[in-house]
Amino acid sequence: MKIGLDTFACNGGKSGVGMYLTHLLKRITPSQAQFELFGWEYEKYTYNDVAPNIEFIPQCSFHGRTSNAIWHLYKYPKFASLRKFDACFFPAAHKHLPHKSPCPTIGVVHDMAAYWGTRKTRVHLGALLRMILPDSLRRLDRIIAVSEWVKRELTEKAHIKENRIEVVPNGIDHTSFYPRQRNEESVLLIQPFSFRRPYVLCVSRIDYPIKNHIRLIEAFGIFKEKTKYPHRLVLAGGDSNNAELVKEAAAASVWRNDIFFTGHFPLKSLPELYAGADFTVIPSMYEGFGMGALEAMACGVPVLCARAASLPETAEHAALYFDPYNAEDMADRMITISTNHEIYNESRQFGLERAKSFSWDRCVERTLQIIYETAGVESL
């Protein structure tokens, strides 16, 4: 049995979907089936360390969203037929899919952000792909949604029957994300940066308006004004849509000297960054799962969440919630977690317990079962 694994839209393992694929590849054993990776030519050696026994078939030398879409629509069917795949797995099915396939297909949908908000805010995918994608999703043989929220959106926005969608939540790497001893040093050295403590942390790509950084900057200003605390705001994430607007808002803030952009932050150092924070804020208007909440909770760091999309589902009772459209409400939760030690300790403990519910081993085990079933094999 031969299974194709699509690495397009996984950003070389650096994005959330890339991390998902990396954890899947780490847990595939040579005896399970013959797997083949295919994707951008420049990513030929990207997965050598995590999947040394899986061949990578380079495709498509022209990088970009349009090239990706054209390859999947016109080149993929012949490619999959020539490779004689028994099934093909698309870990980023919410971004690009073939319209038809010579073999059974399985896709993972991490979010439906392309359909969030008004026409002006729908910058994800582009208008043409938003028109095509729902029909391509309906053509998948099996669909994995990372949350009940995403499953509901698939039924409402793509008109997919519920019985064709299975929810398989993402996991967390507990060997990397775990509570660390809190020292009293005023400066935390995390290569290639040094961070002055105390700091408030937000881990997310800089993407306006969906990630809601501008209201977070406003809320941080209210928090600073009311408490006079020395906290800094660390925004860890690479630039994405309208990032310049977020940076302009930060530059215009009275507290601009206390706002720090890291750019893309090294994944291997991320647990240390969480561990050094007083608390984490997730202001997003939309999240398909909310990995940042899970990572912070696993590190024993209190989480403040927008009451939006999948975040209440992932964090449940372990987070403090606010209205993502109300900077005052966001600031109020920041003040509460900073001044009330009982709530702080409860949030930390509830978060650690909640994080135990998630496992990459369970996620990958069920995902592989679905792949094998779709390929026509009950178990391996």
Beta strands, then each sheet from edge to edge (+ up, - down):
strand 1: 2-6
strand 2: 34-40
strand 3: 55-59
strand 4: 87-90
strand 5: 105-109
strand 6: 142-145
strand 7: 165-167
strand 8: 187-190
strand 9: 193-196
strand 10: 199-203
strand 11: 232-236
strand 12: 259-263
strand 13: 279-282
strand 14: 303-306
strand 15: 319-322
sheet 1: 3+ 2+ 1+ 4+ 5+ 6+ 7+
sheet 2: 8+ 9-
sheet 3: 12+ 11+ 10+ 13+ 14+ 15+
end
